[in-house]
Amino acid sequence: MSNRKVLRMGLIGAGRIGKIHAHNIASRIPQAKIAAIADVNLKAAQQLAGELHVSNVYEDYRKIMGDPDIDAVAILTSTDTHADLIIAAAAAGKHIFCEKPIDLTLERVDKAIAAVHKAGVKCQIGFNRRFDPSFTRLYQLIKSGKIGKLQILRITNREPAPPPVSFVKTSGGMFLDMTIHDFDMAGYLSDSDVVEVYAIGGVMVDPAIGKAGDIDTAIITLKFANGAIGTIDNSRKAVYGYDQRVEVFGSGGMATIANNPANAATYSNAKGVLTDKPSYFFLERFAEAYTAEMSEFVKAVLANRPTLFTAAESRKPVVIAMAANKSLRENRPVRIKEIK
Ligand SMILES: NC(=O)c1ccc[n+]([C@@H]2O[C@H](COP(=O)([O-])OP(=O)(O)OC[C@H]3O[C@@H](n4cnc5c(N)ncnc54)[C@H](O)[C@@H]3O)[C@@H](O)[C@H]2O)c1
């Protein structure tokens, strides 16, 4: 791919997130071109390819790996396929963007990271919140010292509706699927490492989630290496929409991220003032971040510089999620170093 001006990408996975990334690349990232789309559900791949005028459509992702004219792949498939696809892409010498997380076991996460390092390809994992303008602003405030010494970090992450039980069964559970974004943000915003977690949780939204062995509501307390403490609270169902709020509090001040309303209008009358609910879900709330993360990946590959977030860095939130699962099971605080 020497001196290419436009990155030729193969997309694997044409589901919910696959469609978002595909449309972003096609319409908002001029430095990339979709050369092929593959999905085991050929109809889904064909439909997406039709919308975007992509002529190479496959059921078998190996056709993408074998195409010498494709520089990079975007792995947008179900989580249980990520590690194998990363290993296959690295072996084929393709640069890799992969959705989070790499895998639900550390053994397979490590195998995939080793394959990336051995091949010397670039690999960025889709922790999109790192590319959201509000989260970035909070990080800058902390990094520049304006918050002073960080003392308390609070993250609220509540979804508007629970996922189908079929998804819950393959997701690895709420901590590895949903809270994993908060664990990543905890490390990022504290500019430190989580050293201990204590998780409590329950089934308050949908008994079917409990029957599938998962929880839908949780509070997690965190201790950081820099001495700060924090909380994360999660629910799979907030009736008012996607609730994404953060507060950082330190010796020099405080900063918050509030919800983005679906529109900025307010209506006032004799009873009160009405604004719209928060934007419905992640596709709306983080639309800008999905484009920014893919754009960053494309630019890093074309410029042959490291990506802003690597496969190796993406291991940390997986380890914290595993510690939270252990804490929930054993009803005690768990040190991160207990997880191997
Ligand atoms: N970063 C985020 O905000 C975010 C949001 C949603 C989903 N995700 C992640 O994206 C991934 C996909 O989630 P989704 O909600 O789009 O799921 P989905 O079920 O809607 O789509 C997954 C697609 O992958 C296809 N697929 C599965 N195995 C395949 C294989 N071996 N080869 C080719 N295609 C294959 C399926 O047929 C399906 O079309 C998950 O890992 C999830 O954690 C991330």
The ligand as an SDF file (V2000), in Angstrom:
LIG
                    3D

 44 48  0  0  0  0  0  0  0  0999 V2000
  -18.5150    0.7670   20.1110 N   0  0  0  0  0  0  0  0  0  0  0  0
  -19.8110    0.7230   20.2550 C   0  0  0  0  0  0  0  0  0  0  0  0
  -20.4400    1.6800   20.6830 O   0  0  0  0  0  0  0  0  0  0  0  0
  -20.5540   -0.5050   19.8400 C   0  0  0  0  0  0  0  0  0  0  0  0
  -21.9430   -0.4490   19.6850 C   0  0  0  0  0  0  0  0  0  0  0  0
  -22.6030   -1.6150   19.2670 C   0  0  0  0  0  0  0  0  0  0  0  0
  -21.8960   -2.7740   19.0420 C   0  0  0  0  0  0  0  0  0  0  0  0
  -20.5450   -2.7750   19.2360 N   0  0  0  0  0  0  0  0  0  0  0  0
  -19.7670   -4.0050   19.0050 C   0  0  0  0  0  0  0  0  0  0  0  0
  -19.8650   -4.3130   17.6150 O   0  0  0  0  0  0  0  0  0  0  0  0
  -19.9200   -5.7180   17.4390 C   0  0  0  0  0  0  0  0  0  0  0  0
  -21.1470   -6.0400   16.5810 C   0  0  0  0  0  0  0  0  0  0  0  0
  -22.2930   -5.6100   17.2670 O   0  0  0  0  0  0  0  0  0  0  0  0
  -23.6600   -5.3290   16.4810 P   0  0  0  0  0  0  0  0  0  0  0  0
  -24.5540   -4.7120   17.4890 O   0  0  0  0  0  0  0  0  0  0  0  0
  -23.4080   -4.6440   15.1900 O   0  0  0  0  0  0  0  0  0  0  0  0
  -24.1330   -6.8340   16.2080 O   0  0  0  0  0  0  0  0  0  0  0  0
  -25.0670   -7.3750   15.0370 P   0  0  0  0  0  0  0  0  0  0  0  0
  -25.4940   -8.7220   15.4890 O   0  0  0  0  0  0  0  0  0  0  0  0
  -26.0900   -6.3530   14.6460 O   0  0  0  0  0  0  0  0  0  0  0  0
  -24.0770   -7.5110   13.7610 O   0  0  0  0  0  0  0  0  0  0  0  0
  -23.0380   -8.4570   13.7020 C   0  0  0  0  0  0  0  0  0  0  0  0
  -22.9300   -8.9090   12.2490 C   0  0  0  0  0  0  0  0  0  0  0  0
  -21.7560   -9.7420   12.1250 O   0  0  0  0  0  0  0  0  0  0  0  0
  -22.0800  -10.8130   11.2460 C   0  0  0  0  0  0  0  0  0  0  0  0
  -21.1050  -11.9140   11.4730 N   0  0  0  0  0  0  0  0  0  0  0  0
  -21.0060  -12.6950   12.5760 C   0  0  0  0  0  0  0  0  0  0  0  0
  -19.9770  -13.5660   12.4100 N   0  0  0  0  0  0  0  0  0  0  0  0
  -19.4100  -13.3030   11.2070 C   0  0  0  0  0  0  0  0  0  0  0  0
  -18.3050  -13.8430   10.4920 C   0  0  0  0  0  0  0  0  0  0  0  0
  -17.5690  -14.8400   10.9800 N   0  0  0  0  0  0  0  0  0  0  0  0
  -18.0120  -13.3360    9.2700 N   0  0  0  0  0  0  0  0  0  0  0  0
  -18.7690  -12.3270    8.7480 C   0  0  0  0  0  0  0  0  0  0  0  0
  -19.8320  -11.7730    9.3850 N   0  0  0  0  0  0  0  0  0  0  0  0
  -20.1430  -12.2500   10.6050 C   0  0  0  0  0  0  0  0  0  0  0  0
  -23.5120  -11.1600   11.5910 C   0  0  0  0  0  0  0  0  0  0  0  0
  -24.1430  -11.9060   10.5600 O   0  0  0  0  0  0  0  0  0  0  0  0
  -24.1180   -9.7590   11.7720 C   0  0  0  0  0  0  0  0  0  0  0  0
  -24.6360   -9.2400   10.5600 O   0  0  0  0  0  0  0  0  0  0  0  0
  -19.9320   -6.3380   18.8440 C   0  0  0  0  0  0  0  0  0  0  0  0
  -18.6300   -6.7630   19.1410 O   0  0  0  0  0  0  0  0  0  0  0  0
  -20.3250   -5.1900   19.7520 C   0  0  0  0  0  0  0  0  0  0  0  0
  -19.7060   -5.2840   21.0380 O   0  0  0  0  0  0  0  0  0  0  0  0
  -19.8730   -1.6670   19.6080 C   0  0  0  0  0  0  0  0  0  0  0  0
  1  2  1  0
  2  3  2  0
  2  4  1  0
  4  5  1  0
  4 44  2  0
  5  6  2  0
  6  7  1  0
  7  8  2  0
  8  9  1  0
  8 44  1  0
  9 10  1  0
  9 42  1  0
 10 11  1  0
 11 12  1  0
 11 40  1  0
 12 13  1  0
 13 14  1  0
 14 15  2  0
 14 16  1  0
 14 17  1  0
 17 18  1  0
 18 19  2  0
 18 20  1  0
 18 21  1  0
 21 22  1  0
 22 23  1  0
 23 24  1  0
 23 38  1  0
 24 25  1  0
 25 26  1  0
 25 36  1  0
 26 27  1  0
 26 35  1  0
 27 28  2  0
 28 29  1  0
 29 30  1  0
 29 35  2  0
 30 31  1  0
 30 32  2  0
 32 33  1  0
 33 34  2  0
 34 35  1  0
 36 37  1  0
 36 38  1  0
 38 39  1  0
 40 41  1  0
 40 42  1  0
 42 43  1  0
M  CHG  2   8   1  16  -1
M  END
$$$$
